[in-house]
Amino acid sequence: MNDSGPISYLTQREAAEIDETLMGPLGFSVDQLMELAGLSVATSITEVYKPGEYNRVLAICGPGNNGGDGLVAARHLHHFGYKPSICYPKRTAKPLYAGLVTQLESLSVPFVSVDDLPEDLSKDFDVIIDAVFGFSFHGAPRPPFDDLIRRLVSLQNRAAVVSVDIPSGWHVEEGDIEGGGVKPDMLVSLTAPKLCAKRFSGNHHFLGGRFIPPSVAERFKLELPSYPGTSMCVRIGKPPKVDISAMRVNYVSPELLEDQVEVDPILQFRKWFDEAVASGLRETNAMALSTTNKDRKPSSRMVLLKGFDENGFVWFTNYESKKGSDLTENPCAALLFYWESLNRQVRIEGPVERISEAESESYYHSRPRGSRIGAIVSKQSSVVAGRHVLYDEYEELTKKYSDGSVIPKPKNWGGFRLKPNLFEFWQGQPSRLHDRLQYSLQDVNGNRSWVIHRLAP
């Protein structure tokens, strides 16, 4: 997100010159740029309109490059879990566009004629991609695009409209001069925002097209925000004001039934954990650890699970940290895993003990060299005069052990193991009728066994 600092806006001539430079001396091809642009549009949509609520997408594609961006975006959205449809009334015979159509047809993405579209597009679609006209278009829209633009304008927030680079019906520099152009909820500017984007008043403005080399940025004096991580899009401006009380997600998930889960909760956790890993979630092993001290004051923080089996769940920390101190005073804790894209969470409770010194030593020496030095530097939870203190000590220790000698494990650093006596597996469901299955250890015929109960949501 970028809510401060200057942002460059391009004239129509500058936008054309940048494209000519990219596809001339810099060696980009039009299909490369179209692929990157379409991917940027698709990722921008996923930032705001989640497939659980905004599953039905219509891409209205014009005959030029803007339409090609829409075709590419639809393909990526299909792979992201959406159900896109395409309205492409004036198909281009060029091999590039024919190939994009073939790719979508191979995925069984439906193509819909203008006549088959409902007058009110919101009846069949949650998100409409306006990929009709780009920055090179001029003049009045001709049939059938004039009618399609009219339908987009008439939606009045009944469906989310996403415009690619230029809202259709707008002048590339002066905006919606006639007042009859599309008024999108989201604008995805490509390469850099065009001048008309200064007049965009919708909720979400994103920049996409992460392909501008420094030489082009310097030549055109481009001031653009940095892209976060591996993202293909970045928000421009401040996020919209949100009514927190109105924020809600209607979960859609498979049912979690008693006769379908494992009898042993460790096996059920392993099944869900493996599925979370396979889904591509980042840091699947991240968990909230909640502790209380001797005064029964609770505290929570995120830590990383580093192992689990029938003996319990293991993580590592400084024993003199806040959580380490809490667990010394009250050796009981609760863990919480939340896997958002799967609509799942797992709660685990039980007593906690320190693992053996040998286990801690083994794990410590398996860590990257920098992490081992960092464990020595960090007197976790203590007050530090400034970041420079940490850097200085880190550099000093890096030099000290630069000869490859063994970096010793701090005596106050090691692992904890929670031995569970309660599990709860939660699966989000529509209308807040969530599935909650609780496993608790109970005496059954003189033996400690896991008993499953369903809890009210």
MOQUIFEN-V80379 format. One line per field, one symbol per residue. ss: DSSP state (@ for helix, = for strand, . for the rest). phi: phi as a letter, one per 40 degrees, with the letter a starting at -180 (. if undefined). burial: I if it has 9 or more other C-alpha atoms within 8 Angstrom, else O. A space follows every 50 residues. Layout:
ss: ???
phi: ???
burial: ???
This chain:
ss: .=......==.@@@@@@@@@@@@......@@@@@@@@@@@@@@@@@@@.. .....======...@@@@@@@@@@@@@@@...=====.......@@@@@@ @@@@@@...==.........@@@...=====.............@@@@@@ @@@......=====......=...=..........=====..==@@@@@. ...=====.....@@@@@@.............====.......@@@.... .......@@@....@@@@@@@@@@@@@@.......=======.....=== ====..===..=======...@@@@@@@@..========@@@.======= ====..@@@@@@@@....@@@@@@@@@.........@@@@@@@@@@@@@@ ............===============..@@@..==========..==== ====...
phi: .bbagcbcbccccccccccccccbccgcbccccccccccccccccccbbc ccbbccbbbcbccbccccdcccdccccdcchcbcbbbbcbcccdddcccc cdcccccgccbbcdccccdccccbbcbbccbcbbcccagccbcccccccd cccccfgcacbbccgbccgccdbcgcccgbccbccbbbcbgaccdccccc bccbbbbbgcaccdccdcccfcbbccccfbccaacbgccccbcdcccabc cbaccbbdcbcccccccccccccccccccgccfdccacbbbbcccgccab acbbcbiaacchbbabaccccdcccdcccacbabbbbbbdcbfbabbbbi cbbccccccccccdcccddccccccccccdgccbcicccccccccccccd bccgccccccccbibbbcbcbabbbbbcbdfgcccbbbbbcbcbfgbcbc bbbcbcc
burial: OIOOOOOIIIIIOIIIOIOOIIIOOOOIOOOOIIIIIIIIIIIIIIOOOI IIOIIIIIIIIIIIIIIIIIIIIIIIIIOOOIIIIIIIIOOOOOOOIIOI IOIIIOOOIOOIIIOOOOOOIIOOIIIIIIIIIIIOOOOOOOOOIIOIII IIIOIOOOIIIIIIIIIIIIIIIIIIOOOOIIOIIIIIIIIIIIIIIOOO OIOIIIIIIIOOOOOIIOOOOIOOOOIOOOOIIIIIIOOOOOOOOOOOOI IIIOOIOOOOOOOOIOIIIOOOIOOIIOOOIOOIOIIIIIIIIOOOOOOO OOIOIIOIOOOIIIIIIIIIIOIIIIIOOIIIIIIIIOIOOOIIIIIIII IIOOIOOOIIIOOIIOOOOOOIIIIIIOIOOOOOOOOOIIOOIIOOIIOO IOOOOOOOIOOOIIIIIIIIIIIIIIIIIIOIOIIIIIIIIIOOOOOOOI IIOIOOO
